[in-house]
Amino acid sequence: MTDYRRELESIRHAKSLEEIQAVVRRYPAAAAGEGDILNSSPVGDVRSEVIAKEMMAKTKGDNR
Protein backbone atom coordinates (compact mmCIF):
# COMPACT_ATOMS: atom_id res chain seq x y z
CA MET A 1 0.00 0.00 0.00
CA THR A 2 1.33 3.40 -0.95
CA ASP A 3 1.68 5.96 1.83
CA TYR A 4 0.68 9.47 0.75
CA ARG A 5 0.83 11.10 4.19
CA ARG A 6 3.73 13.38 3.27
CA GLU A 7 1.98 14.57 0.12
CA LEU A 8 -1.29 15.19 1.92
CA GLU A 9 0.52 17.16 4.59
CA SER A 10 2.19 19.28 1.88
CA ILE A 11 -1.21 20.01 0.34
CA ARG A 12 -2.73 20.92 3.71
CA HIS A 13 0.06 23.43 4.35
CA ALA A 14 0.24 24.83 0.81
CA LYS A 15 0.10 28.59 0.54
CA SER A 16 -0.84 28.69 -3.14
CA LEU A 17 -2.46 26.75 -5.93
CA GLU A 18 0.98 26.33 -7.51
CA GLU A 19 2.23 24.49 -4.42
CA ILE A 20 -0.74 22.12 -4.61
CA GLN A 21 -0.22 21.60 -8.33
CA ALA A 22 3.43 20.74 -7.76
CA VAL A 23 2.40 17.91 -5.46
CA VAL A 24 -0.46 16.45 -7.50
CA ARG A 25 1.38 16.63 -10.81
CA ARG A 26 3.81 14.01 -9.53
CA TYR A 27 1.11 11.39 -9.99
CA PRO A 28 -0.58 10.30 -13.21
CA ALA A 29 -4.32 10.65 -13.60
CA ALA A 30 -4.71 8.61 -16.74
CA ALA A 31 -7.83 6.74 -17.72
CA ALA A 32 -7.50 2.99 -18.37
CA GLY A 33 -8.06 3.31 -22.10
CA GLU A 34 -9.45 5.33 -24.94
CA GLY A 35 -12.87 6.70 -24.14
CA ASP A 36 -12.62 6.09 -20.40
CA ILE A 37 -13.84 8.76 -18.02
CA LEU A 38 -11.88 10.20 -15.12
CA ASN A 39 -13.91 12.36 -12.76
CA SER A 40 -14.56 12.16 -9.05
CA SER A 41 -16.55 15.30 -8.36
CA PRO A 42 -20.31 15.41 -7.89
CA VAL A 43 -22.48 16.87 -10.65
CA GLY A 44 -25.35 18.58 -8.89
CA ASP A 45 -26.97 15.94 -6.68
CA VAL A 46 -25.60 13.04 -8.72
CA ARG A 47 -22.30 11.25 -8.08
CA SER A 48 -20.08 11.47 -11.15
CA GLU A 49 -19.52 7.71 -11.17
CA VAL A 50 -23.24 7.21 -11.89
CA ILE A 51 -23.04 9.55 -14.89
CA ALA A 52 -19.78 7.94 -16.05
CA LYS A 53 -21.32 4.46 -16.00
CA GLU A 54 -24.36 5.66 -17.94
CA MET A 55 -22.17 7.37 -20.53
CA MET A 56 -19.98 4.29 -20.91
CA ALA A 57 -23.03 2.11 -21.42
CA LYS A 58 -24.28 4.47 -24.14
CA THR A 59 -20.96 5.00 -25.92
CA LYS A 60 -19.20 1.65 -25.51
CA GLY A 61 -22.02 -0.71 -24.69
CA ASP A 62 -19.98 -1.62 -21.62
CA ASN A 63 -21.15 -0.94 -18.09
CA ARG A 64 -18.16 -1.91 -15.93
Backbone as JSON, one array per atom type, in Angstrom:
{
  "sequence": "MTDYRRELESIRHAKSLEEIQAVVRRYPAAAAGEGDILNSSPVGDVRSEVIAKEMMAKTKGDNR",
  "N": [[0.84, -1.18, 0.0], [0.55, 2.18, -0.85], [1.9, 5.01, 0.75], [0.71, 8.11, 1.29], [0.94, 10.15, 3.07], [2.87, 12.22, 3.48], [2.59, 13.75, 1.16], [-0.09, 14.57, 1.38], [0.07, 16.12, 3.67], [1.72, 18.16, 2.72], [-0.02, 19.34, 0.89], [-2.06, 20.22, 2.6], [-0.7, 22.25, 3.95], [-0.08, 24.02, 2.0], [0.48, 27.18, 0.47], [-0.37, 28.26, -1.83], [-2.03, 27.79, -5.0], [-0.22, 26.87, -6.88], [1.65, 25.48, -5.33], [0.12, 23.31, -4.51], [-0.45, 22.18, -7.01], [2.12, 21.39, -7.75], [2.53, 19.2, -6.11], [0.42, 17.38, -6.78], [0.86, 16.93, -9.47], [2.86, 15.12, -9.63], [1.83, 12.65, -9.84], [0.23, 10.34, -12.0], [-2.86, 10.76, -13.73], [-4.32, 9.12, -15.43], [-6.73, 7.7, -17.63], [-8.0, 4.33, -18.04], [-8.12, 3.5, -20.65], [-8.79, 4.33, -24.12], [-11.45, 6.55, -24.42], [-12.3, 6.21, -21.82], [-13.48, 7.5, -18.67], [-12.55, 9.98, -16.39], [-13.27, 11.25, -13.45], [-14.13, 12.6, -10.37], [-15.77, 14.26, -9.02], [-18.87, 15.53, -7.67], [-21.86, 16.01, -9.64], [-24.07, 18.29, -9.54], [-26.67, 16.91, -7.73], [-25.93, 14.36, -8.21], [-23.73, 11.6, -8.13], [-20.62, 11.55, -9.79], [-19.68, 9.1, -10.73], [-21.96, 7.64, -11.32], [-23.01, 8.98, -13.54], [-20.83, 8.6, -15.26], [-20.86, 5.79, -15.63], [-23.31, 5.5, -16.95], [-22.8, 6.95, -19.27], [-20.71, 5.43, -20.37], [-22.06, 3.05, -20.89], [-23.75, 3.91, -22.9], [-21.98, 4.8, -24.89], [-20.02, 2.84, -25.3], [-21.23, 0.47, -24.92], [-20.7, -0.91, -22.68], [-20.87, -1.55, -19.38], [-19.06, -1.25, -16.88]],
  "CA": [[0.0, 0.0, 0.0], [1.33, 3.4, -0.95], [1.68, 5.96, 1.83], [0.68, 9.47, 0.75], [0.83, 11.1, 4.19], [3.73, 13.38, 3.27], [1.98, 14.57, 0.12], [-1.29, 15.19, 1.92], [0.52, 17.16, 4.59], [2.19, 19.28, 1.88], [-1.21, 20.01, 0.34], [-2.73, 20.92, 3.71], [0.06, 23.43, 4.35], [0.24, 24.83, 0.81], [0.1, 28.59, 0.54], [-0.84, 28.69, -3.14], [-2.46, 26.75, -5.93], [0.98, 26.33, -7.51], [2.23, 24.49, -4.42], [-0.74, 22.12, -4.61], [-0.22, 21.6, -8.33], [3.43, 20.74, -7.76], [2.4, 17.91, -5.46], [-0.46, 16.45, -7.5], [1.38, 16.63, -10.81], [3.81, 14.01, -9.53], [1.11, 11.39, -9.99], [-0.58, 10.3, -13.21], [-4.32, 10.65, -13.6], [-4.71, 8.61, -16.74], [-7.83, 6.74, -17.72], [-7.5, 2.99, -18.37], [-8.06, 3.31, -22.1], [-9.45, 5.33, -24.94], [-12.87, 6.7, -24.14], [-12.62, 6.09, -20.4], [-13.84, 8.76, -18.02], [-11.88, 10.2, -15.12], [-13.91, 12.36, -12.76], [-14.56, 12.16, -9.05], [-16.55, 15.3, -8.36], [-20.31, 15.41, -7.89], [-22.48, 16.87, -10.65], [-25.35, 18.58, -8.89], [-26.97, 15.94, -6.68], [-25.6, 13.04, -8.72], [-22.3, 11.25, -8.08], [-20.08, 11.47, -11.15], [-19.52, 7.71, -11.17], [-23.24, 7.21, -11.89], [-23.04, 9.55, -14.89], [-19.78, 7.94, -16.05], [-21.32, 4.46, -16.0], [-24.36, 5.66, -17.94], [-22.17, 7.37, -20.53], [-19.98, 4.29, -20.91], [-23.03, 2.11, -21.42], [-24.28, 4.47, -24.14], [-20.96, 5.0, -25.92], [-19.2, 1.65, -25.51], [-22.02, -0.71, -24.69], [-19.98, -1.62, -21.62], [-21.15, -0.94, -18.09], [-18.16, -1.91, -15.93]],
  "C": [[0.89, 1.25, 0.0], [0.93, 4.37, 0.17], [1.8, 7.38, 1.27], [0.61, 10.53, 1.85], [1.66, 12.36, 3.98], [3.12, 14.33, 2.24], [0.73, 15.29, 0.62], [-0.95, 16.32, 2.89], [1.0, 18.39, 3.82], [1.01, 20.06, 1.31], [-1.93, 20.8, 1.42], [-2.03, 22.22, 4.08], [0.43, 24.33, 3.17], [-0.3, 26.24, 0.97], [-0.46, 29.1, -0.79], [-1.29, 27.49, -3.97], [-1.25, 26.1, -6.61], [1.65, 25.27, -6.64], [1.42, 23.19, -4.45], [-0.51, 21.41, -5.94], [1.1, 20.86, -8.39], [3.37, 19.35, -7.13], [1.59, 16.95, -6.33], [0.05, 16.09, -8.89], [2.44, 15.53, -10.79], [3.16, 12.66, -9.83], [0.23, 11.43, -11.24], [-2.07, 10.2, -12.88], [-4.88, 10.19, -14.93], [-5.89, 7.67, -16.62], [-7.24, 5.4, -18.17], [-7.39, 2.76, -19.87], [-8.82, 4.4, -22.83], [-10.94, 5.36, -24.62], [-13.25, 6.56, -22.68], [-12.81, 7.47, -19.79], [-13.14, 8.84, -16.68], [-12.48, 11.44, -14.48], [-14.39, 11.86, -11.42], [-15.41, 13.19, -8.33], [-18.04, 15.1, -8.62], [-20.78, 16.38, -8.98], [-23.88, 17.13, -10.15], [-25.54, 17.61, -7.73], [-26.57, 14.52, -7.06], [-24.1, 12.79, -8.61], [-21.8, 11.06, -9.51], [-19.92, 10.04, -11.64], [-20.81, 7.17, -11.78], [-23.35, 7.71, -13.33], [-22.02, 8.86, -15.78], [-20.23, 6.56, -16.51], [-22.4, 4.53, -17.07], [-23.77, 6.05, -19.3], [-21.41, 6.22, -21.17], [-20.93, 3.29, -21.55], [-23.57, 2.6, -22.77], [-23.23, 4.52, -25.24], [-20.14, 3.76, -26.24], [-20.01, 0.37, -25.4], [-21.44, -1.56, -23.57], [-20.25, -0.9, -20.31], [-20.34, -1.64, -17.01], [-18.63, -1.77, -14.53]]
}
